[in-house]
Amino acid sequence: MTKNIDFKFNEREIMDELIEFISKTYSSHYANSKEGKQTLEIISSAGLGVGFVIGHIMEYATKYGKDKWNDRENLFKLAHYVILLIAIHDFKRPMLTQRYIHDLMDYDEDTGIAVWKKNRGGNRAGDRVGSLDDAGYRTVTIDEVKHKFSHIVWLYCYGWMPNPNSDRPVIDHEFKPNDDDRLSNLRLATRSENNYNRGKTTRHKHPELQDYKGVRKTPQGRFRAEIRYNKIFKHLGVYDTREEAHEAWKKAAIKYHGEFRNFGTRGEK
């Protein structure tokens, strides 16, 4: 049908070049060479394929025109992910938009609770939206795809939803418990900032230290304080008591973790 079209911008040549580029890079996308499965196949099986692809489209689109990012190869990467989105998106399934979410549920930003507007699957109108996962976070399945409820809240209120497969950004719960989804308790953060705000661990090699973040016991029976910042551990000294080591860590947390610091106790900043 298109054989005799007089293309004005060398589209046919560019498409041939794009196909050649995809062919050369295709094997690098395999996550498991024994089974012959690509990374996108595995991610899509978990219901996260569309978000994964859109995240890469946004990444390459925003980099275009910046230093070293306006070359043809990165435009070809962008084009490839657009093709993949067309390939995996179920166009019979409603797009997850702010209007669509408003049609499905009512959300109260003061309580953090949403209820279904209509009977939906096994839920009846008025039922609370979502359920808790093993980590205590609320999730919700919409059109056979599971989402973090905090992301749906962000879409409900602001009209966009963070990409769950990207480090830029994620939704952080400022205070615990993890299902406190009041709008005032949600904020944007990088993955690292989100990790800074983790509470105390309940599974510690030395149970007597589970209430003392940033403290490790040395073989000599003393206590070493250290803090993680920018993916690097900083040594803060060795102390005679766990309390002293924890205080050293808290001072460092204020300096390095800023507003995302978490001393291990709800409300303590």
N, C-alpha and C positions, 0 to 999 in steps of 0.2 A: 504493500500500500504506500509506503514512504519512499520507495526506491527512486522515484522520479522527482522528489521534492528538491528544489534548489535551496539548500541551506545557505544562509548568509553569513554565519559565524563559525564555520568549520565544525559544526556540532558532530558530524559523523566521525571526523578524524579525532576529535577530542574523546568521543565515546570509545573509539578503538584504543586510544592511549589509556583511558581509564580501565578498560577491561584487561589490558596488558599489565597495568599496575596491580590490579586486584589479583590476577593470576600469580604474579610473582610473590605477593605477600600472604596469599591464602593459607599456606601451610603453617605460618607463624601464629595463626589464630587457634590452632588445635591445643586444647588443654590436656587431652589424654590421647596420645598417638596410638595406643594399643586398641582402644575402642573406636578411634576415628571420630571422636566428638570434639566440636569446637566449643570455645568458652561460651559463646552466645547460646548454644544449644543447652548447655547445663544451666545457665542463668535463666533462660526462658522456661525451663522445666519447673523452676521455683516460682514462676509468675512474675519475674522481675526483668524480663527481656526488654520491654519497651522503655522502662526507666533507664536501664543500662545504656541503650542506644541513644536515647535523647540526651543523656548526660554527655556522651562523647560528641554529639552534634553541637551542643552548646559550647563545649570546651574548644573545639576547633574553630567554630564560628567567632567566638570572642577573641581568639588569638590572631585571627586574620588581620593583617595590616600592621601588626606590632612587630617589634624587632625579630627578625629571622623566622617570622610566621606567615609571610606573604608569598611563600614559594608554592609551586604547583603541587608538590607532593602532599602537602598538608591540605590543600583544597581537594585533592583526590581522596584523602582520608575522610574528609567531611562528606564528599559525594557518596563514598562507599557506605557510610553509616546512614545516610538518607535512604539509599537503596535498601539497606537492611531493615530500616523502620517500615518502609512500604511492604516489605516481604513478610514481616512478622506481626504487623498490627492487624488486629481483628476489626475491620471497618464496620462489622455488624454490631459491635459492642459500643455503647455510648462512650464518648470521650469523658474523661474525668475532669470536669470543669467546676468552677465555683457555683454556677447556676444549677448544674446537675446535683451537686452535693446539697445545695439548699432545698432542692426538690425531694431529696431522700430523708433528710433529718433536720431536727431543730437542735441547735447547740447553745448552751447557756455559758457565756464566758466567765461568769462569776463563780459557778460551781464546777465547771469543767466537764459537765455531763451533757451528752447528746442522746436524744431519743428518736426512734424511727417515726416518720410521719404516717407511713402506710404499712400494711402487712407485707412482709418481704421474706421469702424463704421460710425458715423456721421461726422468724421473729414477727411479733405482732405490733401494730401501731402503739406507741407509748413505751415499748420495751427499750431498755438502755442499749445504746450502740456499743458493740465490741465485747471482748473478753480479755482476760489477763493471760500473758504468756508466762513461761517459767521464770523469767527475770522480773516479773511484776509489772511489765509495760502493757498497756491496753492496745490491742490490735483489732482490726475490723476487716472483714472480707466483703469486697464490693465487686460484683460481676466476676466472681471466681478468682479474684486477685486479692491477696492479703496485703494490708497496708498498716503502718504504724498509725495509731489513732492521732497522735500529735501532729503528724504530717497532714492528715485530713482536716484537723482543726486549723492548721495554717492556711490550707487551701480555702476552707470555709470563710475565714476572716479576711485574708489578704489576696486571694485570687491566684495563688501559685503554690506549688508544693516542692520542697527540696528533693533532689535526686537521691534515693537511698543508697546508691552505689558510688557516690562521690564524697570527697572530703570537704567540699565547698558548696554550701554549708550543710550542717545538720541541725536538728532541733534538740536543744538541751533543756532538761527540766532543772530549773534553778534550785528548787528544794525537793526533797523526797516526801512521800513515797513516789515511786516511778509512774503511778497512774494519776498523779495530781496534774490534770490537764487543763487547769484554769489558764486562760490566756495570759494572765499576769505572771504565771510561773514558767512560761515557755519563751525561749529566746534563741536566736541564731548563734551558732558556734562552729568552729572548725572541729574536726575529729579529735585533735589534740586537746582543745579546750573542753570538749565534752568529757574526755578521759580525766582531766584535772578534777572535774566535779564528781567523780565517783566517791561513794561513801566508804566506810571502813569495810575491810574484807571479813567474811565470816569463815573463811577457810585459810588459816594461817599456819605455817610450819611451827610457830611458837604461839599457841593460843593466848598466852599472857600478853601478846603484843597486838592482838586484833583491834584494840581500841586506840592504837598509837600509829597513825599513818606515817610512812616515811622512815620507820625505824626497823633495823635488823639487828639480830643478836650475833656478836662475833664469837669465834671458837673460844676466846678467852673469857667469855661471860660478860663483856661490856656491850655497849649499844651504839651502833653506827647509824647516823642520820644521812639520808641522801634524798635528792629530789629529781624528778624527771622533767626536763624542759627542752623543747625542740628536739625530741627523740634522743636526748643524751642525758645520762645520769650524772648529777653533780654531787660530789662528796662534800658533806657538811660537817664532818668531824666525828670523833668517837667520844662517848660520854660514859660516866659511871652509872647513871640511872636512865631508865626508859623515858622518864618525865623530862629530863634535860634534853635528851635527843629529840623528843617530840616537839619541844619548844623551839629548838633550832630549826626543825623542819617547818613549823608554823610560820616563823619569821621569813623563811625562804619562800614559802607558798604565797605569802602576801606580796613579795617582790616579783616572783616569776609567774605565778598563776593569776594574779590580779583578781578581777571580779569573779573568776571561775574557780577560785580556791574553795576547797571543801575540807574542813578539819575532821570530818567523820561524824559530826553530830548535827542533826537537823537544826537549822537556824543559826548555827555558830559560824560566823564569817570572820 
